[in-house]
């Protein structure tokens, strides 16, 4: 498969602070990557750096061979980077349908497909963004990113703070988007067990550096690594991947 995203020795942060250091990651077309780590390790900063809203300190970011490093965020979006931030950032003064149609670009993901995937949004298509529940706002944020028809999706803790029933509903949508549709994605999430069942590969970040890479299925079965880096457990104890 062709390489889609390449981070080559990327360092970045905010102001004078360097948060991520010499990150080296690759993603091929149709592949998904989970980014895990404890709070404050640099996971969100990694996504923000790909989007272009951090202070660049070194290295190069490429999308399908195109250098994104000097580009402003809006140009990176036009190049094919879709982003679902923690804050969701929907247009609260627009209706659900207005949020979707305002940013839609030609491609396989359409408004009708968003409604088919998220029936709740179809039911509330005339509601304003500020009239939606937290889970519905998250669905809308995901729909807004998809309807840009990006080459790469970045999702920052999409399950955070949601009721269990909504978590399962969003996980089903993520499995469809990533597994069934083959959408290239990087997914930051605190819930390791949930996200490892959706993604192909995983990287763990500690103190701004990648300390583990491997297959998601291998990490899900590796209790020692999960306990060591994330403080969670899973069945099995076989260690794999690159440390």
C-alpha positions as CSV (number, residue, x, y, z in Angstrom):
1,X,0.0,0.0,0.0
2,X,1.1,3.6,-0.6
3,X,2.3,5.7,2.3
4,X,-0.3,8.3,3.1
5,X,1.1,10.2,6.2
6,X,4.7,10.5,7.3
7,X,5.9,12.3,10.4
8,X,9.7,12.6,10.1
9,X,11.4,13.5,13.4
10,X,8.7,16.0,14.3
11,X,9.0,18.2,17.4
12,X,6.4,20.8,18.4
13,X,4.7,22.5,21.3
14,X,3.2,25.8,22.5
15,X,5.2,29.0,23.1
16,X,8.6,28.0,24.5
17,X,7.5,24.6,25.6
18,X,8.4,21.6,23.5
19,X,5.7,18.9,24.1
20,X,6.4,16.3,21.5
21,X,10.0,15.4,20.5
22,X,11.3,13.7,17.4
23,X,8.1,11.8,16.6
24,X,8.6,9.4,13.7
25,X,5.4,7.7,12.5
26,X,4.0,6.4,9.2
27,X,0.5,5.5,8.0
28,X,-0.4,3.8,4.8
29,X,-3.6,4.3,2.7
30,X,-6.6,2.7,4.5
31,X,-4.7,2.1,7.7
32,X,-5.8,3.2,11.2
33,X,-3.6,4.1,14.2
34,X,-4.6,4.4,17.8
35,X,-2.5,6.8,19.9
36,X,-2.5,6.0,23.6
37,X,-0.8,7.3,26.7
38,X,-1.5,8.8,30.1
39,X,-2.9,12.3,30.5
40,X,-0.4,15.1,29.5
41,X,1.9,12.9,27.5
42,X,1.4,14.8,24.2
43,X,-1.4,12.8,22.4
44,X,-3.5,15.8,21.6
45,X,-0.5,17.9,20.7
46,X,0.4,15.3,18.1
47,X,-2.9,15.7,16.4
48,X,-2.8,19.5,16.8
49,X,0.6,19.4,15.1
50,X,-0.7,17.5,12.1
51,X,-3.5,20.0,11.9
52,X,-1.1,22.9,12.2
53,X,-2.0,24.7,15.4
54,X,1.2,24.2,17.4
55,X,4.6,25.8,17.2
56,X,6.7,23.8,14.9
57,X,10.2,23.0,16.3
58,X,11.6,20.6,13.8
59,X,10.9,17.8,11.4
60,X,8.6,17.3,8.4
61,X,5.0,16.3,8.0
62,X,4.0,14.8,4.6
63,X,0.5,13.8,3.3
64,X,0.8,11.6,0.2
65,X,4.3,13.0,-0.4
66,X,3.1,16.6,-0.1
67,X,4.9,18.7,2.5
68,X,2.3,20.1,4.9
69,X,4.9,21.6,7.3
70,X,4.7,25.2,6.0
71,X,1.0,25.2,5.4
72,X,-1.6,27.0,7.5
73,X,-4.4,24.8,9.0
74,X,-7.0,25.7,6.4
75,X,-4.7,24.6,3.6
76,X,-4.0,21.4,5.4
77,X,-7.8,20.8,5.6
78,X,-8.0,21.5,1.9
79,X,-5.2,19.0,1.3
80,X,-7.2,16.3,2.9
81,X,-6.9,16.4,6.7
82,X,-10.2,16.0,8.6
83,X,-10.2,16.8,12.3
84,X,-12.6,16.1,15.2
85,X,-11.2,18.0,18.2
86,X,-12.0,17.4,21.8
87,X,-14.1,20.6,21.9
88,X,-16.2,19.4,18.9
89,X,-16.3,22.9,17.6
90,X,-19.6,22.6,15.8
91,X,-21.5,25.8,14.7
92,X,-24.0,26.1,17.6
93,X,-26.0,28.8,15.8
94,X,-26.6,26.6,12.8
95,X,-29.0,23.7,12.4
96,X,-27.7,20.2,12.2
97,X,-28.2,20.3,8.4
98,X,-26.6,23.7,8.2
99,X,-23.5,22.4,10.0
100,X,-23.2,19.6,7.4
101,X,-24.0,21.5,4.2
102,X,-21.8,24.5,5.2
103,X,-18.6,22.5,4.9
104,X,-19.6,19.6,2.5
105,X,-17.2,18.8,-0.4
106,X,-17.8,16.4,-3.3
107,X,-17.1,12.8,-2.5
108,X,-18.7,9.5,-1.2
109,X,-19.6,11.0,2.2
110,X,-22.9,13.0,1.7
111,X,-25.5,14.5,4.0
112,X,-27.8,11.6,3.3
113,X,-25.1,9.1,4.3
114,X,-24.5,11.1,7.5
115,X,-28.2,10.7,8.4
116,X,-28.2,7.0,7.5
117,X,-25.2,6.5,9.8
118,X,-26.6,8.7,12.6
119,X,-30.4,8.5,12.7
120,X,-30.4,10.8,15.7
121,X,-29.0,13.6,13.6
122,X,-31.7,13.0,11.0
123,X,-34.4,13.3,13.7
124,X,-32.8,16.6,14.8
125,X,-31.8,18.0,11.4
126,X,-33.7,21.2,12.1
127,X,-32.3,21.6,15.7
128,X,-29.6,24.2,16.4
129,X,-26.2,22.9,17.5
130,X,-26.7,24.3,21.0
131,X,-29.9,22.2,21.3
132,X,-28.1,18.9,21.0
133,X,-26.9,16.6,23.7
134,X,-23.2,16.0,24.1
135,X,-23.4,12.7,22.3
136,X,-25.4,14.3,19.4
137,X,-22.8,17.1,19.2
138,X,-20.1,14.5,18.9
139,X,-21.9,12.7,16.1
140,X,-22.3,16.0,14.4
141,X,-18.6,16.8,14.8
142,X,-17.7,13.5,13.3
143,X,-20.2,14.0,10.5
144,X,-18.8,17.4,9.7
145,X,-15.3,16.0,9.4
146,X,-16.4,13.2,7.2
147,X,-18.4,15.3,4.9
148,X,-15.2,17.1,3.9
149,X,-14.3,13.8,2.3
150,X,-10.8,13.9,3.8
151,X,-7.9,11.6,3.0
152,X,-7.0,11.3,6.7
153,X,-9.3,11.6,9.8
154,X,-7.9,12.8,13.1
155,X,-10.1,12.1,16.1
156,X,-9.3,13.4,19.6
157,X,-11.0,11.4,22.3
158,X,-14.4,11.1,20.6
159,X,-15.8,8.9,23.4
160,X,-14.9,11.2,26.3
161,X,-17.7,12.0,28.7
162,X,-20.4,10.1,26.9
163,X,-23.0,7.7,28.3
164,X,-22.2,4.0,27.7
165,X,-25.1,3.6,25.2
166,X,-23.7,6.5,23.2
167,X,-20.2,5.2,23.4
168,X,-21.4,1.9,21.8
169,X,-23.3,3.8,19.1
170,X,-20.2,5.8,18.2
171,X,-18.0,2.8,18.3
172,X,-20.2,1.1,15.8
173,X,-20.0,4.2,13.5
174,X,-16.2,4.3,13.9
175,X,-15.9,0.6,13.0
176,X,-17.9,1.2,9.9
177,X,-15.9,4.3,8.9
178,X,-12.5,2.7,9.7
179,X,-13.0,-1.0,9.0
180,X,-15.8,-1.2,6.5
181,X,-15.0,2.0,4.5
182,X,-11.2,1.8,4.9
183,X,-10.9,5.4,6.0
184,X,-7.3,6.3,7.1
185,X,-7.5,7.6,10.6
186,X,-5.5,8.4,13.8
187,X,-7.6,8.0,16.9
188,X,-6.5,9.4,20.3
189,X,-8.5,7.8,23.1
190,X,-8.2,7.1,26.9
191,X,-10.1,3.9,26.7
192,X,-7.5,1.5,25.3
193,X,-9.7,-1.6,25.2
194,X,-12.4,0.2,23.1
195,X,-10.1,1.8,20.6
196,X,-7.8,-1.3,20.1
197,X,-10.8,-3.2,18.8
198,X,-11.3,-0.6,16.0
199,X,-7.7,0.2,14.8
200,X,-5.0,-1.7,12.9
201,X,-1.9,-0.4,14.7
202,X,-1.1,1.5,17.9
203,X,1.5,3.9,19.2
204,X,2.0,4.8,22.9
205,X,3.3,8.2,23.8
206,X,5.2,8.9,27.0
207,X,6.7,12.3,27.8
208,X,6.2,13.5,24.2
209,X,8.0,10.5,22.6
210,X,6.8,7.3,21.0
211,X,7.8,4.5,23.4
212,X,5.8,1.6,21.8
213,X,4.5,0.7,18.3
214,X,2.8,-2.5,17.3
215,X,-0.4,-4.1,16.1
216,X,-3.5,-3.2,18.0
217,X,-4.5,-6.8,18.4
218,X,-1.1,-7.6,19.9
219,X,-1.3,-4.8,22.5
220,X,-4.8,-5.8,23.4
221,X,-3.5,-9.2,24.5
222,X,-0.3,-7.9,26.2
223,X,-1.1,-7.3,29.9
224,X,2.5,-6.3,30.8
225,X,2.7,-3.4,28.3
226,X,-0.8,-2.2,29.1
227,X,-0.1,-2.1,32.8
228,X,3.3,-0.6,32.4
229,X,2.4,2.3,30.1
230,X,-1.4,2.8,30.6
231,X,-2.2,1.3,34.0
232,X,-4.9,-1.0,32.5
233,X,-5.1,-4.7,32.0
234,X,-6.2,-7.1,29.4
235,X,-6.1,-10.9,28.9
236,X,-2.8,-12.4,27.9
237,X,0.8,-11.5,28.7
238,X,2.7,-11.8,25.4
239,X,4.7,-8.7,24.5
240,X,5.1,-7.7,20.9
241,X,5.7,-4.5,18.9
242,X,8.6,-2.1,18.9
243,X,9.7,-0.4,22.1
